[in-house]
Amino acid sequence: MCIESQHDLDGLAAIGRLVASTLQLLRHQIAPGITTNRLDQIAARFLRRHGARSARRLTYGFPGATCISVNDEAAHGVPGPRRLEPGDLVKLDVSAERHGYFADAAITVGVPPVTPSAARLLACARLARDRAIQAAVPGRPFHAIGAAAAAAARSCGYRVIPDLPGHGVGRALHEAPTVPQHFDAGATAPLIDGLVLTIEPHLTAGSGQLLESRDGWTLRTRDRAWVAVFEHTIVLTDQGPRLLTAA
């Protein structure tokens, strides 16, 4: 969607803050032994208490309130009985709806103690997201976003998974346009003021090829390489991108 009024901006900012608060709540619960289902229950209760609904459950009938993906699980992980272990990388992906507005964000958290290689992947995934956000300027082509993310990933020896793009968001969880998080020479349409997007480059040291798990939801890397992602919902403005899901 594009922002059309102050009411739109206020509604998106409110759900964005709630998504960010949910992620921070979950971050502080990460510890060896906790199950992904327990984390999901905490998030679901928090969203309900604040009058919001899980956007993935609402939109797709997803079996959890959140997506929780561990290590080589790249995205759409289904919460369940899995217990987190020391050194795991946990991708927490929260999307929610309130009063007709949607926001979507993700963080990756290491279960202590985190290995140096995992810490490096985390740092570069955050860098790729931040560089991509900085490139999201009205008037530039869409491919500027993916080019910035891919360059940051390459600088650390990683690659962006091409099959996990960003997307429009606001009145629904997934809206047009698709936002490539890798360089796509065909994405030449100009970015426009007021557009609401997610920026979410998923980084891996492997090939970036994905497989769907037997649960029909979870995507994991074919070569079992680990993945990290950081995601924000943003609004494009002439003064620079506005982060709706910043803590």
N, C-alpha and C positions, 0 to 999 in steps of 0.2 A: 504494500500500500504506500501511498504518499500522504504525508501530513497535510490535512486540509484546514485544520482549525486548532486553536489552543486546547479545545476539548480532546482532540485526538492525541496531542502531545502529552497532555496530563494523564490520559488513560494509559498510554503506552509507558510513560515514565513510572506510573504506579505499579503496573504488573512487572516491569523490568526490575524495580527495586525488590519486589517480592521474590522473583526468581533468584536474584543475587543473594538475598538473605537466606533462602533455602539452601543454596550451594554452600554458603559459609557455615550454616548449621551442620550440614553433612560433613564438611571438611573437618570440623572439630570432633566428629564421631569416629573418624578413621583410625583404626587400631587393629593389631593382630587379633584374630578370633571373632570379630564381628562379622555377621553374615550380610550379604548384599540385600537379602530380604528385609533384615532389620533396618538397614539404612533407608530402604524404600518406604517402610512403614513410618519412619520418622518424618520423611519428606511429605508423605501423603497427609499425615495428621497436621503438619504445619500449614500446608496449603489450604486444607479445609478450614482450619481455625481462622484464616485470613480471607475467607470467602472466595477462594480460587479453586480451579479444577485442573487436573493433569491434562495438558493439551494432547499428549499422545494417546492417552486412554480415551479422551473425548473424540478425537479425530479418527483414530485407527483401531480402537478396541485393544490397544496394547495391554499386555497382562500385568504391567507394573505402572506405578505412578511416575517413575523415572526410568531412564536407561542407565544401567551401571555395567560398564565393560572393563574387564581386567586383562592386563598384559597384552596378549596378541589379539584379544577381542577389540576390534577397531571401533565398533559403534553398535547401537541398538541392543545392548546386552540386557537380557531379561533377569531381573532380581530373583534370587532363589536361595537355596541352602548353602551355597559356597561361602566358606569362611576365608577372610582375608589373611594372608600370610606375610611375614616380614619381607620387605623388598618389592612387594607387588606394586604395580602402577594401576591406579583405579580411576577410570574416566567417569565422572559424575555429570550427567546430562539432564538438565531440568528445563522443561517447557511448560508453561501454564497459561490459563485463560481467566480473565476476570472482567466482568462488565463488557464483554464482547471484544476485548483486546488481548493479544497474544504476545509473549516474549519467549526467547529461547537462548540458553547459555550453557556452557560446559566448562569444567576445569578438570585437570588431571592431578591426582594427589598420590604421592608415594607413601607406602606404609613403612614406617621406620624399622630398621635402618635402610636408607636408599643407597644403592650402589652408585659410584661415580658415573658410570655409563648411563644409568637411568636418570640421574640428576642432569646430565648434559642434554639428554633428549627432552626433558621437561623444560629446561631453559630455552632451548632452540624452538620448541613448539610455541612457547609464549612470545618469543621474538618474532616468529613468522606471523602470528596473529596481529601483533602490534604494528609490524611493517605493512601488513595488508590493510589494516584500518587507516593508517596514515596515507595510503595511496587512494583511499575512497573519497575522491574530491569531485564535486560536480563539474562536468565538462570533460573529464578524462574518460577514456574507454573502459569498459568493464574489465578488459584483460589486464589493466594496470594492477588490479587487486591480486590476481593470481600470479602475475609476474613478480610482485613484491614478496609474496609468501614463498614462492619457489626459490627466489634468490636467497632469501634468508635461510631456507632449509638447506640449500646446496652449500652455503658457507659453513655449515656445521657437519656436512657429510651425510645429510638425510634427504629424503624426497617427500613431496606431498602426495597423498593418495588421491588420484584423479577422480575416482568414482564416489567421493563424498564431498559434494559441492555445498556452498552456502545457498541461501534462498531468500526470497522475499518473505516477509512476515508482518503481522499486524492485525488484520481482521480474520486471519486463519493462520494455522501453524506453518503450512507450506504454501506460499504464493509464488507467482511469477515475480521477478525473473529468477532463473537459475544463475548462480554466481560461481563460476569456476574458481577453485582455489589453487589451481596450477595455471601456467600460461597457456591460454587458448587464443590463438591468433584470430579465430573467427568471432571472438566476443568483442566486437568493435562498437557496439551501441554506446552512446554517451551516458555516463552517470548523471542523474538529475537531482536537483535540490529537493529535499523533503522525502526522498525514497527511504524506506525502512528495509534493512537487510540484516542477515546474519553473516558474520565473518568467522570461519571455523576450519582453518587448515589442519588436517590430520597428518602428522609426521611419523615416518618410520625409517629404519635403516635398511629395510628389505625391499622387495620388488614393488610393493604397493598393491599387488593383486589380492582380491578378496574372495572368500567363500562364505556361503550362507550356512549356518549351523542347523542341526536337526530340529531345533525349536521353531524354525521358520522366521526368526527375527534377527538373531545375533549374527553380525558380520565379523569374521576373523581373517587374519592374513593367511594367505595360502602357505607362505614359508615360515609361519609362526613367529615372525619378527614382531617385537612390541611396538605399540602405538601410543602417542600422546597427542592431546588436542586441548586447545583453549578457545572458547567461543564467546562472542558478544553479539547482542542485538544492537544495531546502531541506526541513527538517523543521519543522512547526509545533509550538510548545511554548507553555505558559502563561507562560514567561519570555521569550518572543520567538522569532522564527524562527532556526533554527540553519542556517548555511550549510555545506553538505557539500562544495561545490566551490570554496571560497575558496582562493586561493593561500597 
